[in-house]
């Protein structure tokens, strides 16, 4: 996963000649934020501005557009309700609310909306849009200062000039209980990125042989040994049949019938239906029946250009096509009778992704939601945390579980220069899904898993040895400790203090659970791609990433829901109840002992599509995820582990904890 940032809704016109000196108003700004009749909104002070060149206060006439998210009624009661229905030890466990009950108890009242509107219009803004979740306002920088108590400054970043508040946003005490957050005052691009690790339909990718049909099927006898042994060639790509068998789904006979699963991504592939149907037919997955797949798209698409210096806010729309195709093919392969809804956000920006997620809650479009997108925590907008939290708490109260891939950059240091987790996977009301390297045997049997972390060593030009083993870090499952999210109750007593403690305080650690993610032990996916000769056609290739792990877990949860006889809701408390039981594989980086290093041999076409440009041979060493390690017990690569053959049956009719954990 390449780290990028989410897009916000602000547009600001800057005239550099009109920018005031940076130090012109510091005392006034500080005074605004400390007035007793003002209340600061946590997380609304951008962190990126500290390292950029402050060019001063922007002209008061500069245009500003922002979103003011509404807190609604009884926020603490919503959190309590979500916790009670998610706790297997609560008498309210799985007694969920309907969307109508959610609106009746927690939606903003008209009096709240009127009060927030009067405050904003009194400051000089116009309300130009909104719904029960937020108000969109337009005005100028002077109105922003009056409304939010923060002066907008200009900052030069990456060759562009962006605006951002010079400190925390504040609101009048009279509406503090009515306002959840304010976004849009920070105009720097903050874009979510999908987690798939291979090209989308913009350029074709074809796997090079030799490949194994299952783990170890073909030994790489024509290349040097590694770690004292002949290593196998990478798998061709596991099918749903193999993954269902390995994770114990086949033996249950369950199909996900009656379960609603949603996939949320940006945009919508124009070849989606044909790709899904052709793939299912080719690999023995159940054909889609009428009405089984529903698509809910935004009215218009925005920011579709590829990210570049000329379009820094571009999302690369075509790159998202592969993500949604993978997500739907994987979840259908695991739960072939489940009803699927694809929800396409208008762009990869926070505001549009939030709109897509709110559609799920507002109409209860799904019981299980798979999300294979995110960004490094330090690059995310903290002002969005309460907005996302409210969505996920609402989903929990309603019986909807949200699953997020944990990222593909390991601890993210290689890509960003700093160890960090990903967002929104680090938030407390989502299930963060980490990744493994999975070995499936000839008969679909589970052989082993390591934590997904890959080092790459190239074969030398003479073909006689590998470059310095184990080589350089390529990719691995995201994980680690959040810098700003406190430890949720379900992790207490399970996550070691060595992982959770930050300056003496316990923080959220990710992931929670894991599944196959290594692109060298990945999933065989089918998608329409564009080839160098200009032809566009359906083809198949192996793919990985925690964007594979998330829909695989979503599919397994659908089978568990069918077993339990009703929605599971927010899954983490029940998942952690199964920690240390036969329901989970305790994955380590050395399943056969520290003296046995596992690796695979992989060939890749130099031009990505055929042998005309030659091939590159590499050794992919498994279980080496940057500074993260899969160890006995809970770890920051695989969480509590991966589903075993006993996982799905452990969800009885009441969906409670397995007998061994009660």
DRENKEFI-567389 format. One line per 5 residues: number of its first residue (from 1); for each residue x negated, y negated, z of C-alpha. Coordinates in steps of 0.2 Angstrom, whole numbers. Layout:
residues N
NUM = X,Y,Z; ... .
This chain:
residues 662
1 = 0,0,0; -7,-17,-5; -5,-30,8; 6,-44,3; 18,-56,11 .
6 = 36,-58,11; 45,-72,2; 55,-86,11; 69,-97,5; 61,-114,7 .
11 = 57,-125,-8; 48,-141,-4; 42,-155,-17; 25,-162,-11; 17,-178,-18 .
16 = -1,-177,-11; -3,-195,-12; 11,-197,0; 5,-185,13; 2,-194,30 .
21 = -14,-190,40; -13,-174,50; -16,-183,67; -2,-196,64; 11,-188,75 .
26 = 4,-175,87; 11,-183,103; 28,-186,96; 29,-168,90; 23,-161,107 .
31 = 36,-172,116; 50,-165,105; 46,-147,110; 45,-151,128; 61,-161,131 .
36 = 72,-152,143; 87,-153,131; 78,-143,118; 75,-124,118; 60,-116,108 .
41 = 64,-102,96; 51,-88,99; 41,-83,84; 44,-99,74; 27,-106,74 .
46 = 17,-99,59; 1,-91,63; -7,-92,46; -9,-111,47; -23,-111,60 .
51 = -35,-105,47; -30,-117,33; -34,-135,29; -21,-146,36; -17,-160,24 .
56 = -5,-170,35; 13,-173,37; 23,-171,21; 34,-186,16; 51,-187,24 .
61 = 60,-186,8; 52,-169,3; 66,-157,-1; 69,-143,12; 81,-128,12 .
66 = 82,-116,26; 92,-102,34; 99,-104,52; 103,-86,58; 118,-85,70 .
71 = 116,-76,86; 134,-71,87; 143,-67,104; 137,-56,118; 119,-52,112 .
76 = 114,-43,128; 130,-33,127; 125,-28,109; 108,-22,115; 116,-12,130 .
81 = 129,-4,118; 116,1,106; 105,9,120; 119,18,127; 125,26,111 .
86 = 108,31,107; 103,39,123; 105,58,124; 107,56,143; 121,43,142 .
91 = 139,47,144; 142,36,129; 129,45,118; 135,46,99; 152,37,104 .
96 = 149,24,90; 158,8,86; 166,4,69; 161,-11,59; 178,-19,64 .
101 = 174,-16,82; 157,-24,79; 164,-39,71; 178,-41,85; 165,-40,99 .
106 = 149,-48,92; 152,-58,77; 150,-77,79; 166,-86,84; 172,-100,74 .
111 = 168,-112,89; 150,-106,88; 149,-109,69; 157,-126,71; 145,-131,84 .
116 = 130,-126,74; 137,-134,59; 140,-150,68; 122,-150,74; 115,-147,57 .
121 = 125,-160,48; 122,-173,62; 104,-171,58; 106,-174,40; 108,-157,32 .
126 = 121,-151,21; 128,-133,23; 126,-126,6; 130,-107,9; 131,-93,22 .
131 = 141,-80,29; 144,-72,46; 126,-69,48; 118,-86,44; 120,-104,37 .
136 = 110,-110,23; 106,-128,24; 98,-141,12; 91,-158,16; 74,-166,18 .
141 = 59,-165,30; 66,-179,40; 82,-170,43; 71,-154,48; 62,-165,61 .
146 = 78,-171,68; 86,-154,68; 71,-143,73; 59,-154,83; 45,-149,72 .
151 = 35,-160,59; 32,-152,42; 14,-152,37; 5,-147,21; -8,-134,21 .
156 = -19,-128,7; -20,-109,5; -27,-99,-9; -27,-113,-21; -9,-118,-17 .
161 = -1,-131,-6; 12,-125,6; 22,-133,20; 25,-126,37; 30,-133,54 .
166 = 16,-139,66; 23,-128,80; 38,-119,87; 55,-124,80; 67,-130,94 .
171 = 85,-132,95; 97,-142,106; 101,-133,122; 119,-135,118; 118,-122,103 .
176 = 103,-112,110; 114,-97,113; 122,-98,96; 106,-98,85; 95,-83,83 .
181 = 81,-89,72; 77,-102,59; 67,-97,43; 62,-106,27; 52,-120,35 .
186 = 37,-110,31; 35,-110,12; 20,-99,10; 25,-82,1; 29,-68,13 .
191 = 33,-53,2; 37,-35,6; 28,-22,-4; 34,-5,-8; 23,9,-2 .
196 = 21,21,-17; 3,23,-22; 4,26,-41; 9,14,-55; 27,11,-60 .
201 = 35,11,-77; 24,-3,-83; 10,9,-86; 10,28,-87; 1,39,-75 .
206 = -2,57,-79; -11,70,-67; -26,79,-74; -28,98,-73; -34,110,-65 .
211 = -20,109,-52; -13,122,-40; 5,127,-39; 4,129,-20; -10,125,-8 .
216 = -26,135,-12; -18,144,-27; -33,139,-38; -51,138,-31; -63,125,-38 .
221 = -77,137,-42; -85,127,-56; -90,113,-45; -101,112,-29; -95,119,-13 .
226 = -91,106,1; -94,109,19; -101,126,15; -85,132,6; -77,133,-11 .
231 = -62,121,-10; -46,122,-19; -39,110,-32; -25,98,-27; -7,104,-29 .
236 = 2,99,-45; 15,91,-34; 27,100,-22; 45,101,-27; 60,100,-15 .
241 = 62,119,-15; 44,120,-7; 47,105,5; 64,112,11; 56,129,14 .
246 = 40,122,23; 50,111,35; 63,124,39; 78,117,30; 80,132,18 .
251 = 83,144,32; 97,134,39; 108,134,23; 112,116,26; 114,104,12 .
256 = 118,87,20; 137,89,15; 147,75,22; 132,64,26; 130,46,19 .
261 = 112,41,15; 106,24,8; 90,19,0; 86,0,1; 73,-7,-11 .
266 = 71,-22,-22; 78,-23,-40; 86,-8,-49; 78,3,-62; 87,3,-79 .
271 = 83,22,-82; 88,27,-64; 102,39,-68; 94,48,-82; 78,50,-73 .
276 = 87,57,-57; 98,69,-68; 83,75,-78; 72,78,-63; 86,88,-54 .
281 = 89,99,-69; 71,102,-71; 67,108,-54; 83,117,-48; 90,104,-37 .
286 = 109,103,-36; 116,92,-51; 124,76,-46; 143,77,-45; 154,63,-49 .
291 = 154,49,-36; 139,56,-27; 127,42,-31; 133,24,-29; 123,8,-34 .
296 = 126,-8,-25; 115,-22,-33; 113,-40,-29; 122,-52,-41; 106,-59,-49 .
301 = 88,-54,-48; 74,-67,-43; 55,-68,-42; 54,-54,-55; 36,-59,-61 .
306 = 21,-49,-57; 11,-58,-42; -3,-69,-49; -11,-86,-46; 2,-93,-58 .
311 = 17,-84,-49; 11,-81,-31; 29,-78,-26; 32,-64,-39; 37,-47,-34 .
316 = 33,-37,-49; 50,-30,-52; 45,-15,-63; 34,-9,-49; 49,-6,-38 .
321 = 57,6,-51; 45,20,-46; 49,17,-28; 68,19,-29; 66,34,-40 .
326 = 54,43,-29; 65,39,-13; 81,45,-21; 73,61,-29; 65,65,-13 .
331 = 80,63,-2; 91,72,-14; 79,86,-15; 80,88,4; 98,85,6 .
336 = 106,90,-11; 124,88,-6; 123,71,4; 131,56,-4; 118,43,-9 .
341 = 120,24,-10; 106,14,-18; 106,-4,-13; 95,-16,-23; 89,-32,-15 .
346 = 88,-48,-26; 69,-49,-23; 56,-43,-11; 58,-58,0; 64,-57,18 .
351 = 80,-66,15; 86,-54,1; 80,-38,10; 90,-44,25; 105,-47,14 .
356 = 104,-29,8; 102,-22,25; 117,-32,31; 128,-24,17; 124,-7,25 .
361 = 131,-12,42; 145,-23,36; 153,-9,26; 145,6,35; 138,11,18 .
366 = 127,25,26; 123,35,42; 105,36,37; 95,22,29; 77,25,21 .
371 = 66,10,18; 49,12,10; 43,-6,11; 34,-17,23; 19,-28,26 .
376 = 4,-30,38; 10,-37,55; -1,-52,55; 5,-57,38; 23,-55,42 .
381 = 34,-69,49; 38,-68,67; 53,-78,65; 61,-63,56; 59,-51,71 .
386 = 75,-56,80; 84,-56,63; 79,-38,59; 81,-33,77; 99,-38,77 .
391 = 102,-29,61; 95,-13,68; 103,-14,85; 120,-17,76; 116,-1,65 .
396 = 112,9,81; 129,3,89; 138,8,73; 129,25,72; 117,20,58 .
401 = 99,26,59; 85,15,50; 69,24,44; 54,14,39; 38,20,31 .
406 = 23,16,42; 11,10,28; -3,17,17; -18,7,23; -22,16,39 .
411 = -26,3,52; -26,-10,38; -43,-16,42; -50,-11,25; -37,-22,16 .
416 = -35,-36,28; -50,-37,39; -40,-34,55; -33,-19,63; -14,-20,64 .
421 = 2,-11,61; 15,-14,48; 32,-23,49; 47,-19,50; 41,-2,55 .
426 = 34,-9,72; 51,-15,78; 58,-5,92; 75,-1,84; 68,8,69 .
431 = 61,25,67; 43,23,60; 38,37,49; 20,42,47; 11,53,35 .
436 = 2,70,34; -7,81,22; 3,96,20; -2,114,14; 13,125,8 .
441 = 9,143,4; 14,154,-11; 31,159,-3; 35,141,3; 28,145,20 .
446 = 21,131,31; 2,134,32; -5,118,41; -4,99,41; -17,86,45 .
451 = -14,68,48; -15,59,31; -31,50,30; -42,53,14; -60,50,11 .
456 = -66,51,-7; -83,57,-13; -87,58,-32; -96,72,-41; -113,66,-47 .
461 = -117,64,-65; -126,81,-66; -112,90,-58; -123,97,-45; -118,89,-29 .
466 = -105,77,-21; -110,59,-16; -112,56,2; -99,66,11; -86,63,17 .
471 = -86,47,6; -76,31,7; -59,29,15; -46,28,1; -29,28,10 .
476 = -20,35,25; -4,34,35; -1,17,44; -1,17,63; -8,9,78 .
481 = -2,-3,91; 9,-18,88; 2,-35,94; 18,-43,98; 31,-29,101 .
486 = 33,-23,119; 34,-4,122; 52,3,120; 58,14,134; 59,30,124 .
491 = 39,29,122; 36,28,141; 28,43,148; 24,50,131; 13,38,122 .
496 = -4,37,131; -10,21,139; -26,22,129; -15,18,114; -1,7,121 .
501 = -10,-5,132; -15,-22,126; -22,-34,139; -14,-23,152; 3,-23,145 .
506 = 11,-8,136; 16,-12,118; 25,-2,104; 14,11,95; 19,18,78 .
511 = 23,30,70; 37,40,79; 38,55,68; 29,60,51; 30,71,36 .
516 = 20,74,20; 12,58,12; -5,62,5; -4,59,-14; -16,75,-16 .
521 = -3,86,-7; 12,75,-13; 28,77,-22; 31,80,-40; 41,65,-46 .
526 = 50,61,-63; 51,44,-70; 52,35,-87; 35,27,-90; 27,17,-104 .
531 = 12,25,-112; -3,16,-121; 5,18,-138; 20,9,-133; 32,23,-132 .
536 = 43,24,-116; 48,42,-110; 52,52,-95; 37,61,-88; 32,68,-71 .
541 = 17,65,-59; 12,69,-41; 15,55,-29; 12,52,-11; 12,38,2 .
546 = 23,36,18; 36,30,5; 37,49,2; 38,53,20; 52,42,24 .
551 = 65,49,12; 59,67,17; 63,63,35; 79,55,30; 84,71,21 .
556 = 80,82,36; 90,70,47; 104,72,36; 103,91,38; 102,88,57 .
561 = 117,77,57; 127,91,47; 122,103,61; 127,91,74; 144,88,67 .
566 = 143,69,66; 131,54,64; 115,54,75; 113,35,75; 96,28,81 .
571 = 86,43,81; 71,39,92; 77,43,109; 83,60,103; 67,63,93 .
576 = 56,59,108; 67,71,119; 60,85,107; 42,80,110; 32,95,116 .
581 = 45,108,111; 46,121,97; 56,108,87; 40,99,81; 23,103,74 .
586 = 10,95,85; -1,89,70; -20,87,72; -34,82,60; -42,99,63 .
591 = -29,113,63; -42,126,61; -55,119,74; -67,105,73; -80,116,64 .
596 = -68,118,49; -67,103,38; -52,103,25; -54,96,8; -48,97,-10 .
601 = -55,94,-27; -46,82,-39; -48,77,-57; -41,60,-63; -41,54,-81 .
606 = -52,38,-83; -38,30,-93; -24,37,-82; -15,46,-96; -26,58,-106 .
611 = -44,65,-108; -49,54,-122; -58,42,-110; -65,56,-100; -61,62,-82 .
616 = -67,58,-64; -70,73,-52; -69,69,-34; -68,78,-17; -54,72,-6 .
621 = -58,76,12; -42,77,23; -39,71,41; -49,55,41; -37,40,43 .
626 = -49,25,46; -49,22,65; -33,32,68; -33,50,73; -21,64,73 .
631 = -24,73,90; -15,85,102; 0,76,109; 7,60,103; -5,51,91 .
636 = -5,35,80; -5,44,64; 9,57,66; 18,51,81; 27,66,90 .
641 = 23,77,75; 33,84,61; 49,94,60; 46,113,62; 58,127,58 .
646 = 66,124,75; 70,105,72; 86,106,63; 94,120,74; 89,110,90 .
651 = 104,98,86; 119,107,93; 137,101,91; 134,87,103; 117,82,95 .
656 = 108,83,112; 91,87,116; 85,105,114; 88,117,129; 69,117,132 .
661 = 69,98,135; 85,97,145 .
